[in-house]
Amino acid sequence: MFLPSVQGYLDQMRHAESTTAWLHATHAVKGVARGVGAFALADAAEFAEQNYNSDQATVAAVLDRLTEELAHVAQFIEMRLKN
C-alpha cells in the first residue's frame, strides 16, 4: 500500500500545474514516509516542498532524488519480506 501511494504522489508532482498541487503531493509523501520510518524519503519530500518555485533543473533534480529514495525504501521492504 505504501509504495503505490508514494508513486502516485510522485506522479502528481511530475504533473503538478499549481503550487497547491505540488505542495499537497509533497506533504503527503513526507507524511506517509515519516509514518513508516522512511526518514531519508521524508527529508527529500520536505526539501521538495520548500523548492517548488525553483528552476526546472532543480525541480527535476528534486524528483530524481525522491525517485531514488523511494527505490531504496522499496529495496529495503523487499529485503525484509524475504527474511
Buried (B, 14 or more C-beta within 10 A) or exposed (E): EBEEEBBEBBEBBBEBEEEEBBBBBBBBBBEBBBEBEBEBBBBBBBBBBEBBEEEEEBBEBBBEBBBEBBEEBBEEBEEEEEE
